[in-house]
Amino acid sequence: NNSSIGSPLPAWPDGFEWFMSESTRKSGGYDNLDQCVWLRESEPDSWNDNFLCWNPKKDEKLLTWTNNEKNYPGNEDKPCIPVNEPRLDKWKDNWLCMPKDSPYGFEWSAAGKNIQGKECIQIYDSAQSNVYDWQDNYLCAYKVPCDGGFYLSSEGQGCKPCRKGTYSSGGYSGDSFKTDCRPCPNGKTVAAGEGTEQSDCLACTAGKYMTDSECQQCGANSYSNDGAVGIDSCTGCPDSKTSPAGSTSEDACTYVSCTAGDYMTTSGCVKCGADKTSKDGSKSEADCTYVPCTAGYYMT
């Protein structure tokens, strides 16, 4: 999902700088306004040389400014955010506008930098910082590019952790911030947000199977010699045999203990002969004994 803004996109906040004079802007390496937005307002009059600049330069400006109406010609289709200072009437109609596909999620705060999930740059003019308390005004945005194990949400929610079983190196993909995560190879997985490269994906160990997101133990009466893929890949014990959950081989499958009246053979439980019985758990025919005679009868 490539951005029309240009390549590559500057990181936020590290790729942006705030300047409070034209001279400091130029000494900072920004000789012209192609990669800066000029924030200006007639009240107070010191707001005539304040700039927010970015590096590297873009084909299309990342931000534009208007201090009368956000829908000025050429800006009608761009999303804009209000930039205000509640104590000044002149600061009630200022807007910062950006391209439609801007990934930053810019947001203005006139009450500190406490915007959850976003990093902020202080926006103020040093000549007015005490008079109008400009020390609590910030421009905030999602921290981008995303770190490894995360991707940039296409719903404008900033960096989100890759789901279990997927990974991402973070950073850039071509001319945009990385917006997707790659799936682990079949039979391997990684915890959500912890996969930064394919080698972080690990196979399940013996006795377990792979779900869509993690390794789980094979259930009772089944086993896996190696990490299985899907619960159906755990091998069932032979008929009449059982095993505990998490078994790692067929050797763990044993016959179910025989009930009273039966005894164990290599083929499972078999009933004792006529007039014979056995105790629970009998393991051979020798454990079968005749049923005691009732009163008035004798054993033949």
Secondary structure, DSSP 8 states (H G I E B T S, - for coil): ---TT-SS---BTTTEEEESSHHHHHHTT--SSTTEEEE--SSSTTTTSEEEEESS--SS-S-EEESS-TT-TT-TTS-EEE---TT-GGGGS-EEE--TT--S--EEESS-S--TT-EEEE---GGGTTTTTGGG-EEEE--BS--TTEEE-TTS--EEE--TTEE---SEETTEE----EE--TTEE--TT--SSGGG-EE--TTEEE-SSSEEE--TTEE-SS-EESGGGSEE--TTEE--TTB-SGGG-EE----TTEEEETTEEEE--TTEE--TT--SGGG-EE----TT----
